[in-house]
């Protein structure tokens, strides 16, 4: 079993920055988990935001956040962070941390993934 706990959400003005963090724990945890973030705005489907391979050397981003968001991880601390800059009102959503060690697909809003956090709310005011 793997537990994921997000932190760092809040209210920020457009153009501002926030940093989200996700801490992993559990007996099943190992450094070989890819980690990442999805988000879901009210009334919308869950959307892929970013993913980082277990090795930390390969990163993927959703088109809507490229150039503004940066994902990083610290395997020693079992954390993955999402630095969000130049925030826009359309970034308002609940952000969820996800992790996978089975090579499952991260497409389709993460429907195939098995390990999720409870989410943290990000609100960007205009």
C-alpha positions as CSV (number, residue, x, y, z in Angstrom):
1,X,0.0,0.0,0.0
2,X,1.2,3.5,-0.9
3,X,0.0,6.7,0.7
4,X,0.3,10.1,-1.0
5,X,-0.3,13.3,0.8
6,X,-0.4,16.7,-1.0
7,X,0.2,20.1,0.5
8,X,0.8,23.6,-0.6
9,X,-2.5,24.6,-2.2
10,X,-4.1,27.9,-1.6
11,X,-5.3,31.2,-3.0
12,X,-3.1,33.2,-5.3
13,X,-3.6,36.1,-7.7
14,X,-3.1,35.7,-11.4
15,X,0.5,35.9,-12.3
16,X,1.6,34.6,-9.0
17,X,3.3,31.4,-8.0
18,X,2.6,28.4,-5.8
19,X,4.6,25.3,-4.9
20,X,2.8,22.0,-4.3
21,X,4.4,19.1,-2.6
22,X,3.4,15.4,-2.4
23,X,4.9,13.1,0.2
24,X,4.8,9.3,-0.3
25,X,4.8,6.6,2.4
26,X,3.9,3.0,2.9
27,X,5.5,-0.4,2.9
28,X,5.2,-0.8,-0.8
29,X,7.0,2.4,-1.6
30,X,10.3,2.3,-3.5
31,X,12.4,4.7,-5.6
32,X,11.0,3.0,-8.7
33,X,7.7,4.9,-8.7
34,X,7.0,7.4,-11.4
35,X,5.3,10.4,-9.7
36,X,3.2,13.1,-11.1
37,X,0.2,15.5,-10.9
38,X,-3.2,15.7,-12.3
39,X,-5.9,18.4,-11.8
40,X,-9.6,18.6,-11.9
41,X,-11.6,21.8,-12.2
42,X,-15.2,22.0,-11.1
43,X,-17.4,20.4,-13.8
44,X,-14.5,19.2,-15.9
45,X,-12.6,16.0,-16.4
46,X,-9.4,15.2,-14.7
47,X,-6.4,16.5,-16.7
48,X,-2.8,15.5,-16.8
49,X,-0.4,18.1,-15.5
50,X,3.1,16.7,-15.1
51,X,5.0,13.5,-14.6
52,X,8.6,12.6,-13.6
53,X,10.2,9.3,-14.1
54,X,11.6,7.4,-11.1
55,X,15.1,8.3,-12.2
56,X,14.2,12.0,-12.2
57,X,15.8,12.5,-15.7
58,X,12.6,12.4,-17.8
59,X,9.7,14.8,-17.3
60,X,6.4,15.2,-19.1
61,X,4.1,18.2,-19.1
62,X,0.6,18.9,-20.2
63,X,0.3,21.4,-23.0
64,X,-1.5,23.9,-20.9
65,X,1.3,24.1,-18.3
66,X,4.4,23.8,-20.4
67,X,6.9,26.6,-19.7
68,X,5.1,27.6,-16.5
69,X,5.2,24.6,-14.3
70,X,8.2,22.5,-13.2
71,X,8.1,19.1,-11.6
72,X,10.9,17.8,-9.4
73,X,11.5,15.0,-7.0
74,X,13.6,14.1,-4.0
75,X,13.9,10.3,-3.7
76,X,15.6,10.6,-0.3
77,X,12.6,12.5,1.1
78,X,10.1,10.6,-1.0
79,X,8.6,13.8,-2.3
80,X,7.6,15.3,-5.6
81,X,7.1,19.0,-6.0
82,X,5.3,21.1,-8.6
83,X,6.5,24.7,-9.0
84,X,3.7,26.7,-10.6
85,X,4.6,30.1,-12.0
86,X,2.6,32.6,-14.0
87,X,-0.6,31.2,-12.7
88,X,-3.8,31.9,-14.5
89,X,-7.5,31.7,-13.4
90,X,-7.9,28.6,-15.6
91,X,-5.3,26.8,-13.4
92,X,-7.9,26.8,-10.6
93,X,-8.5,23.2,-9.7
94,X,-7.9,20.5,-7.2
95,X,-4.5,19.0,-7.8
96,X,-3.9,15.4,-7.2
97,X,-0.6,13.5,-6.8
98,X,-0.3,10.1,-8.4
99,X,2.4,7.4,-8.4
100,X,3.0,4.3,-10.4
101,X,5.6,1.5,-10.5
102,X,3.9,-0.9,-12.9
103,X,4.3,1.1,-16.1
104,X,0.6,1.9,-16.3
105,X,-0.6,4.5,-18.7
106,X,-0.9,8.1,-17.5
107,X,-3.4,8.9,-20.3
108,X,-7.1,9.3,-20.1
109,X,-7.0,11.5,-17.0
110,X,-5.0,8.9,-15.1
111,X,-7.9,6.4,-15.1
112,X,-5.5,3.4,-15.1
113,X,-3.4,4.6,-12.1
114,X,-3.8,3.0,-8.7
115,X,-2.1,5.4,-6.3
116,X,-3.7,8.8,-5.6
117,X,-3.6,11.4,-3.0
118,X,-6.7,13.2,-1.7
119,X,-5.8,16.4,-3.5
120,X,-5.1,20.0,-2.7
121,X,-7.1,23.0,-3.9
122,X,-5.5,25.8,-5.9
123,X,-7.5,28.9,-6.6
124,X,-6.2,31.6,-8.9
125,X,-8.1,34.9,-8.7
126,X,-8.2,37.3,-11.6
